[in-house]
Amino acid sequence: MMGVMKNRDPQPRSRHEILAELHSSLDRRYRPEDVAALVLRALEGTLTGRQRAVLTRAAKHSSRDAASFSSMPSDYARPVGGAQVVAAAGGLFGQPAEVDPDDPESLLEFAASLGRSIRWTPGHTDFLADRLNRQARDTAGMDISKRQYNRRFRVLRRLSAKARTLAVEQDKRRLLMVGVTGFAAEVPLERFVADADAACFVAYYTARRKLRREFSLAGRDNPFDEVASVLLDRCTSRSDWWMIAQARTSPDVLERLTEHERGLLLGRWSSVLRHSAAMLRERWRPGTDRETMIVQRGHDSTTWNNLAVAYNAARAGWLACLSALNALDLLDPACPGKMMRLMAADLAAWHHAVGDGVDPNTKVWAALPPPWEVLDGTATCTRAEVESACRRAGLDPASSGWTAPAPPGATAVFRPTPELVHGVTIGDPVWAALLRRAGVFSGKQVKPELAADAEHGLRSGVVLSELPMKDFPG
């Protein structure tokens, strides 16, 4: 879904309505400046002069209040439910479809209820081994032809497969959201709207965490910027710090929680840590070079990197809670390492060309057992071993986040969200939309019907990123 220009609402909205939209933004991808515009309105009449000035500097770039738009999607891809196959199954069996097509368990229950008429059960979907022969169908009293039986068997097989696929895709999206928002997207609406100051901070800070990666040699900006700082400063001892901790698991927030709450948060992060590690283990390709982590043909780098983001966020939250509970000594016998993302070959080559070499964190990752083996007990990795690997790579084990929570970075200065096409900054959203449709910078063949227009755009100077070569390949 493309972000489009939105004019001011024709009718003023209540604070509750604005907060409800901010809540809906938690599992979407609103730009920080668009969130800032909503926050200005939600906190109307309660802001100091400085707070209003900081928020206004960000909000003036919002597509809500300016004659502009963004070509970038304002939501994360959502799994497609099973409505189509449910309709087909219901029509074939002649039964009403009393089912939630977006709930995998409901789909399986629906399939099982339909399957009773042909002696089919979930888990027995092999077309060659699990179908009944003519004698078995006659014994079961089925008064349908072989063709009709086969059609029913196939649609139930599709329904069962859809339920399994949907469950996996929903799980992947939930982990993606945990990776970029913590547990903020799971905060109930009623709790969110009950504390406007905490809610506005959570909405803005998570929007900053969701910013896309730019194709650059520079690291990412600290998501905690001057706007986030102003909003967090508004929170007081009466604020909902448990809700804030769902988005920001930092020492200054954790110290506001009770020991029981820290323990609960530790358990939640530990669960995500193990679950995301298990999903990464299933997707690990043994031929991958752990010393470079360069993506290869056949890799699903998007899924791997999203899961790695979730794992690393969970690990950082887990370490922060251990530290707040004075329990970092639990790392002595078992210290699972970080998970490295897969890197595009052209970006890796660019790093090498300017003399950067391999990221020291990747060297540590390559020297240690894979985290999933440490977490399931098939390999050992002590804190001393992690510390030794860090020193060999030139990293401080604690300050680099390998054996302790990484110290907070400097508060970033707000800058408008760049218009990106596969990480490359484009100066105009219209050109960005065209280049994206054409497949430029995707690593795939540019669409022939759009190649001439794309070439014109590239030569007209719409690319603002510093690229490793003048004629960057599409």
C-alpha positions as CSV (number, residue, x, y, z in Angstrom):
1,M,0.0,0.0,0.0
2,M,1.5,3.3,-1.1
3,G,1.6,6.2,1.3
4,V,-0.5,9.0,-0.1
5,M,-1.0,12.7,0.7
6,K,-3.6,13.1,3.4
7,N,-5.2,16.5,4.0
8,R,-6.2,17.8,7.4
9,D,-9.4,16.1,8.7
10,P,-12.5,18.1,7.7
11,Q,-13.8,17.6,11.2
12,P,-11.7,17.8,14.3
13,R,-11.1,14.5,16.0
14,S,-11.1,13.7,19.7
15,R,-8.0,12.8,21.6
16,H,-9.3,9.3,22.0
17,E,-9.7,8.9,18.2
18,I,-6.2,10.2,17.5
19,L,-4.7,7.9,20.1
20,A,-6.7,5.0,18.6
21,E,-5.0,5.7,15.2
22,L,-1.6,5.9,16.9
23,H,-2.4,2.5,18.4
24,S,-3.2,1.1,15.0
25,S,0.2,2.4,13.8
26,L,2.0,0.1,16.2
27,D,1.9,-2.8,13.8
28,R,2.1,-0.8,10.6
29,R,4.9,1.3,9.2
30,Y,3.9,5.0,9.7
31,R,6.8,7.4,9.1
32,P,8.0,9.1,12.3
33,E,7.0,12.6,10.9
34,D,3.5,11.3,10.3
35,V,3.4,10.0,13.9
36,A,4.7,13.3,15.1
37,A,1.9,15.2,13.4
38,L,-0.6,12.9,15.2
39,V,1.2,13.4,18.5
40,L,1.0,17.2,18.2
41,R,-2.8,16.9,17.9
42,A,-3.1,14.3,20.7
43,L,-1.2,16.5,23.1
44,E,-2.7,19.8,22.1
45,G,-2.8,22.2,25.0
46,T,-0.4,20.3,27.2
47,L,2.9,21.0,25.4
48,T,5.6,23.4,26.5
49,G,7.0,25.8,24.0
50,R,10.2,23.7,23.5
51,Q,8.2,20.5,23.2
52,R,5.9,22.0,20.6
53,A,8.9,23.4,18.6
54,V,10.7,20.0,18.5
55,L,7.5,18.2,17.4
56,T,6.7,20.8,14.9
57,R,10.1,20.5,13.2
58,A,9.4,16.8,12.6
59,A,5.7,17.1,11.8
60,K,6.2,19.7,9.1
61,H,7.6,16.9,6.9
62,S,4.5,14.8,7.3
63,S,2.5,13.9,4.3
64,R,-0.7,14.6,6.3
65,D,-0.1,18.4,6.4
66,A,2.0,19.0,3.3
67,A,1.5,18.8,-0.4
68,S,3.5,15.6,-0.7
69,F,3.3,11.8,-0.5
70,S,5.5,8.8,0.0
71,S,5.8,5.9,-2.5
72,M,6.8,3.6,0.3
73,P,4.3,1.2,1.8
74,S,2.8,2.3,5.1
75,D,2.2,-1.3,6.3
76,Y,4.1,-4.5,6.5
77,A,2.9,-7.4,4.3
78,R,0.1,-9.3,5.9
79,P,-0.5,-13.0,5.3
80,V,-3.3,-13.8,3.0
81,G,-6.1,-15.7,4.8
82,G,-7.9,-18.8,3.6
83,A,-11.2,-17.2,2.4
84,Q,-10.8,-18.4,-1.2
85,V,-10.2,-22.1,-0.3
86,V,-12.9,-22.0,2.4
87,A,-15.4,-20.8,-0.2
88,A,-14.4,-23.6,-2.6
89,A,-14.6,-26.2,0.1
90,G,-18.0,-25.0,1.4
91,G,-19.4,-25.0,-2.1
92,L,-18.1,-28.4,-2.9
93,F,-19.4,-30.0,0.3
94,G,-22.6,-28.0,0.3
95,Q,-22.1,-26.8,3.9
96,P,-22.1,-23.2,5.3
97,A,-18.6,-22.0,6.0
98,E,-18.8,-21.1,9.7
99,V,-15.1,-20.4,10.0
100,D,-12.6,-17.6,10.6
101,P,-10.5,-17.7,7.4
102,D,-7.7,-15.8,9.1
103,D,-7.4,-18.3,12.0
104,P,-5.3,-21.4,11.2
105,E,-6.9,-23.4,14.0
106,S,-10.4,-22.5,12.8
107,L,-9.4,-23.6,9.3
108,L,-8.2,-27.0,10.5
109,E,-11.4,-27.4,12.6
110,F,-13.5,-26.6,9.5
111,A,-11.5,-29.0,7.4
112,A,-11.9,-31.8,10.0
113,S,-15.7,-31.2,10.2
114,L,-16.0,-31.4,6.4
115,G,-13.7,-34.4,6.2
116,R,-15.9,-36.6,8.4
117,S,-18.2,-37.2,5.5
118,I,-15.4,-38.8,3.5
119,R,-13.5,-40.3,6.4
120,W,-10.7,-37.7,6.1
121,T,-8.7,-36.3,9.0
122,P,-6.1,-33.6,9.1
123,G,-2.6,-35.1,8.9
124,H,-3.7,-37.7,6.4
125,T,-3.3,-35.7,3.2
126,D,-1.1,-37.9,1.0
127,F,-3.0,-38.2,-2.3
128,L,-1.5,-41.7,-3.0
129,A,-1.4,-43.2,0.5
130,D,-4.3,-41.8,2.4
131,R,-7.2,-41.9,-0.1
132,L,-9.9,-44.7,0.3
133,N,-10.3,-47.2,-2.5
134,R,-13.6,-48.2,-4.0
135,Q,-14.2,-51.0,-1.5
136,A,-13.5,-48.7,1.5
137,R,-15.7,-46.0,0.1
138,D,-18.6,-48.5,-0.3
139,T,-18.1,-49.8,3.2
140,A,-18.3,-46.3,4.5
141,G,-21.5,-45.8,2.7
142,M,-20.3,-43.0,0.4
143,D,-22.7,-42.5,-2.5
144,I,-20.3,-40.3,-4.6
145,S,-18.2,-41.0,-7.6
146,K,-14.5,-41.5,-7.5
147,R,-14.1,-38.1,-9.3
148,Q,-16.2,-36.3,-6.7
149,Y,-14.4,-38.1,-3.8
150,N,-11.0,-37.0,-5.3
151,R,-12.2,-33.4,-5.6
152,R,-13.2,-33.3,-2.0
153,F,-10.0,-34.9,-0.9
154,R,-8.0,-32.4,-2.8
155,V,-9.8,-29.4,-1.5
156,L,-9.4,-30.6,2.1
157,R,-5.7,-31.1,1.4
158,R,-5.5,-27.5,0.2
159,L,-7.4,-26.3,3.2
160,S,-5.0,-28.2,5.6
161,A,-2.0,-26.9,3.7
162,K,-3.3,-23.3,3.8
163,A,-3.8,-23.6,7.6
164,R,-0.2,-24.7,8.1
165,T,1.2,-22.0,5.7
166,L,-0.9,-19.3,7.3
167,A,0.2,-20.2,10.8
168,V,3.9,-20.0,9.8
169,E,3.4,-16.7,8.0
170,Q,1.5,-15.2,10.9
171,D,4.3,-16.4,13.2
172,K,6.9,-14.8,11.0
173,R,5.0,-11.5,11.0
174,R,4.6,-11.5,14.7
175,L,8.3,-12.0,15.2
176,L,9.0,-9.2,12.7
177,M,6.9,-6.9,14.8
178,V,8.6,-8.0,18.0
179,G,11.9,-7.2,16.3
180,V,11.0,-3.7,15.5
181,T,8.5,-2.7,18.2
182,G,9.3,-5.1,21.1
183,F,5.9,-6.1,22.5
184,A,4.3,-2.7,21.9
185,A,2.1,-4.0,19.1
186,E,0.5,-6.3,21.6
187,V,-0.5,-3.6,24.1
188,P,-4.4,-3.5,24.3
189,L,-6.1,-0.4,23.0
190,E,-7.7,0.3,26.4
191,R,-4.4,0.4,28.1
192,F,-2.8,2.4,25.3
193,V,-5.3,5.3,25.3
194,A,-5.4,5.5,29.1
195,D,-2.0,7.2,29.2
196,A,-1.6,9.8,26.4
197,D,2.0,10.7,27.3
198,A,3.3,7.1,27.4
199,A,1.2,6.2,24.3
200,C,2.7,9.1,22.3
201,F,6.2,8.1,23.2
202,V,5.6,4.4,22.4
203,A,4.1,5.3,19.0
204,Y,6.8,7.6,18.0
205,Y,9.7,5.5,19.3
206,T,8.5,2.4,17.5
207,A,8.0,4.4,14.3
208,R,11.7,5.3,14.5
209,R,12.6,1.7,15.1
210,K,10.8,0.7,11.9
211,L,12.8,2.9,9.6
212,R,14.2,1.0,6.6
213,R,17.9,0.4,6.2
214,E,19.7,2.6,3.8
215,F,22.3,1.3,1.3
216,S,25.2,2.9,3.0
217,L,28.6,2.3,4.7
218,A,27.4,4.3,7.7
219,G,25.6,2.7,10.5
220,R,21.9,3.2,11.4
221,D,20.8,6.3,13.3
222,N,19.9,5.8,17.0
223,P,16.1,5.4,17.0
224,F,16.0,7.4,20.2
225,D,16.2,10.9,18.7
226,E,15.4,14.4,20.0
227,V,11.6,13.9,19.5
228,A,11.6,10.6,21.4
229,S,13.6,12.2,24.2
230,V,11.1,15.1,24.5
231,L,8.2,12.7,24.7
232,L,9.9,10.4,27.2
233,D,10.7,13.4,29.4
234,R,7.0,14.1,29.6
235,C,6.4,10.7,31.4
236,T,6.3,10.9,35.2
237,S,6.1,8.6,38.1
238,R,2.4,8.2,37.4
239,S,3.0,7.1,33.8
240,D,2.5,3.5,32.6
241,W,6.1,2.4,32.6
242,W,5.2,-1.2,32.0
243,M,3.7,-0.2,28.7
244,I,6.8,1.9,27.9
245,A,9.0,-1.1,28.7
246,Q,7.3,-3.1,26.0
247,A,8.9,-0.7,23.5
248,R,12.1,0.4,25.2
249,T,13.9,-2.1,27.4
250,S,16.6,0.3,28.7
251,P,18.0,0.8,32.2
252,D,16.2,4.1,32.8
253,V,12.9,2.4,32.0
254,L,13.6,-0.9,33.7
255,E,14.4,0.8,37.0
256,R,10.8,2.1,37.0
257,L,9.5,-1.5,37.1
258,T,9.0,-3.8,40.0
259,E,11.2,-6.8,40.3
260,H,8.2,-9.0,39.5
261,E,7.6,-7.0,36.3
262,R,11.3,-7.3,35.3
263,G,11.0,-11.0,35.8
264,L,7.9,-11.2,33.6
265,L,9.6,-9.2,30.8
266,L,12.7,-11.4,31.1
267,G,10.5,-14.5,30.5
268,R,8.8,-12.9,27.5
269,W,12.2,-12.1,25.9
270,S,13.6,-15.5,26.7
271,S,10.6,-17.1,24.9
272,V,11.1,-15.0,21.8
273,L,14.8,-15.7,21.9
274,R,14.4,-19.4,21.8
275,H,11.5,-19.4,19.3
276,S,13.3,-17.1,16.8
277,A,16.5,-19.1,17.1
278,A,14.6,-22.3,16.3
279,M,13.1,-20.8,13.2
280,L,16.5,-19.5,12.1
281,R,17.9,-23.0,12.6
282,E,15.3,-24.4,10.2
283,R,16.3,-21.8,7.6
284,W,20.1,-22.1,7.9
285,R,21.8,-23.3,4.7
286,P,25.0,-25.3,5.6
287,G,26.8,-23.9,2.6
288,T,26.6,-20.3,3.8
289,D,29.9,-18.7,4.6
290,R,29.6,-17.7,8.2
291,E,32.8,-15.5,7.9
292,T,31.2,-13.2,5.4
293,M,27.4,-13.9,5.6
294,I,27.1,-12.8,1.9
295,V,23.7,-13.7,0.5
296,Q,23.8,-16.5,-2.1
297,R,21.4,-17.6,-4.8
298,G,18.5,-19.5,-3.3
299,H,18.6,-17.7,0.1
300,D,15.4,-16.2,1.4
301,S,17.4,-13.3,2.8
302,T,14.3,-11.3,3.7
303,T,12.9,-14.0,6.1
304,W,16.3,-14.7,7.5
305,N,17.1,-11.0,8.2
306,N,13.6,-10.4,9.7
307,L,14.1,-13.3,12.1
308,A,17.6,-12.2,12.9
309,V,16.2,-8.8,13.8
310,A,13.7,-10.4,16.1
311,Y,16.4,-12.7,17.7
312,N,18.8,-9.8,18.3
313,A,16.1,-7.6,19.8
314,A,15.0,-10.4,22.1
315,R,18.6,-11.1,23.1
316,A,19.2,-7.4,23.8
317,G,16.0,-7.2,25.9
318,W,16.9,-10.5,27.7
319,L,20.3,-9.1,28.6
320,A,18.9,-5.8,29.8
321,C,16.5,-7.6,32.1
322,L,19.2,-9.9,33.4
323,S,21.3,-6.8,34.1
324,A,18.4,-5.1,35.9
325,L,17.9,-8.2,38.0
326,N,21.7,-8.4,38.8
327,A,21.7,-11.8,37.1
328,L,24.3,-11.5,34.4
329,D,26.3,-14.3,36.1
330,L,23.8,-16.7,34.5
331,L,25.8,-16.1,31.2
332,D,28.9,-17.8,32.7
333,P,27.9,-21.4,31.6
334,A,25.9,-20.5,28.6
335,C,26.1,-17.3,26.6
336,P,24.3,-17.5,23.2
337,G,25.7,-15.0,20.7
338,K,24.2,-12.5,18.4
339,M,22.7,-13.5,15.0
340,M,24.2,-11.9,11.9
341,R,22.1,-10.7,9.0
342,L,22.8,-11.8,5.4
343,M,24.5,-9.0,3.4
344,A,24.1,-8.2,-0.2
345,A,27.3,-9.0,-2.2
346,D,27.5,-5.5,-3.7
347,L,27.4,-3.8,-0.3
348,A,30.0,-6.3,1.0
349,A,32.2,-5.5,-2.0
350,W,31.8,-1.8,-1.3
351,H,33.0,-2.3,2.3
352,H,36.0,-4.3,1.0
353,A,36.8,-1.7,-1.6
354,V,37.1,1.2,0.9
355,G,39.1,-1.0,3.3
356,D,36.5,-1.7,5.9
357,G,36.7,-5.5,5.6
358,V,34.4,-7.8,7.5
359,D,32.4,-6.4,10.4
360,P,34.1,-7.5,13.7
361,N,30.7,-8.7,14.9
362,T,30.6,-11.2,12.0
363,K,34.1,-12.5,13.0
364,V,32.8,-13.2,16.5
365,W,29.7,-14.9,15.2
366,A,31.8,-17.1,13.0
367,A,34.1,-18.1,15.8
368,L,31.2,-19.3,18.1
369,P,28.7,-22.1,17.8
370,P,25.4,-21.1,16.2
371,P,23.1,-19.6,18.9
372,W,20.4,-22.2,18.3
373,E,22.8,-25.0,19.2
374,V,23.7,-23.2,22.4
375,L,20.1,-22.6,23.3
376,D,19.0,-26.2,22.7
377,G,22.0,-27.6,24.5
378,T,23.8,-29.3,21.6
379,A,26.8,-27.0,21.9
380,T,28.4,-25.2,24.7
381,C,29.4,-21.5,24.6
382,T,30.5,-19.9,27.9
383,R,30.9,-16.2,28.6
384,A,34.6,-16.6,28.7
385,E,34.6,-18.1,25.2
386,V,32.5,-15.1,23.9
387,E,34.8,-12.7,25.6
388,S,37.9,-14.3,24.0
389,A,36.3,-14.2,20.5
390,C,35.4,-10.5,21.0
391,R,39.0,-9.6,22.0
392,R,40.4,-11.4,19.0
393,A,38.0,-9.4,16.8
394,G,39.0,-6.2,18.5
395,L,35.7,-5.7,20.3
396,D,35.0,-5.0,24.0
397,P,32.6,-7.8,25.0
398,A,30.4,-5.7,27.2
399,S,30.2,-2.4,25.4
400,S,29.6,-4.2,22.0
401,G,26.6,-5.9,23.5
402,W,27.9,-9.5,23.4
403,T,28.0,-10.1,27.2
404,A,26.1,-7.2,28.6
405,P,23.5,-4.6,27.4
406,A,25.1,-2.2,25.0
407,P,25.3,1.3,26.4
408,P,22.8,3.7,24.9
409,G,24.1,5.8,22.0
410,A,23.9,9.5,21.7
411,T,20.5,11.0,21.1
412,A,20.1,11.4,17.4
413,V,19.0,14.6,15.6
414,F,15.7,14.2,13.7
415,R,16.0,14.0,10.0
416,P,13.2,13.4,7.5
417,T,12.6,9.9,6.4
418,P,14.4,9.3,3.1
419,E,12.5,8.0,0.1
420,L,14.1,4.6,-0.5
421,V,14.0,2.0,-3.3
422,H,15.7,-1.2,-2.0
423,G,17.7,1.0,0.4
424,V,18.8,3.6,-2.2
425,T,17.7,7.2,-1.5
426,I,15.6,8.8,-4.3
427,G,15.0,12.5,-4.4
428,D,11.4,12.3,-5.6
429,P,8.6,9.9,-4.6
430,V,7.1,9.8,-8.1
431,W,10.5,8.6,-9.6
432,A,10.9,6.3,-6.6
433,A,7.5,4.6,-7.4
434,L,8.5,4.2,-11.1
435,L,12.0,2.8,-10.3
436,R,10.5,0.3,-7.8
437,R,7.9,-0.9,-10.4
438,A,10.7,-1.2,-12.9
439,G,12.8,-3.4,-10.6
440,V,15.8,-1.1,-10.4
441,F,18.2,-1.8,-7.5
442,S,16.3,-5.1,-6.8
443,G,19.1,-7.3,-8.1
444,K,16.7,-8.6,-10.8
445,Q,16.3,-7.8,-14.5
446,V,14.7,-4.3,-15.1
447,K,11.3,-4.6,-16.7
448,P,11.8,-4.0,-20.5
449,E,8.7,-1.9,-20.8
450,L,9.9,0.5,-18.1
451,A,13.6,0.4,-18.8
452,A,13.8,3.6,-20.9
453,D,11.9,5.6,-18.3
454,A,14.0,4.2,-15.5
455,E,17.2,5.0,-17.4
456,H,16.0,8.6,-17.9
457,G,15.3,8.9,-14.2
458,L,18.7,7.6,-13.2
459,R,20.5,10.0,-15.5
460,S,18.4,12.9,-14.4
461,G,20.0,12.8,-10.9
462,V,17.1,11.5,-8.8
463,V,19.5,9.1,-6.9
464,L,20.8,10.8,-3.9
465,S,22.7,7.9,-2.2
466,E,26.4,7.6,-2.5
467,L,26.8,4.4,-4.5
468,P,29.9,2.2,-5.0
469,M,30.0,2.9,-8.7
470,K,28.6,5.6,-11.0
471,D,26.4,3.3,-13.1
472,F,24.9,1.3,-10.3
473,P,23.4,-1.9,-11.7
474,G,19.7,-2.6,-11.5
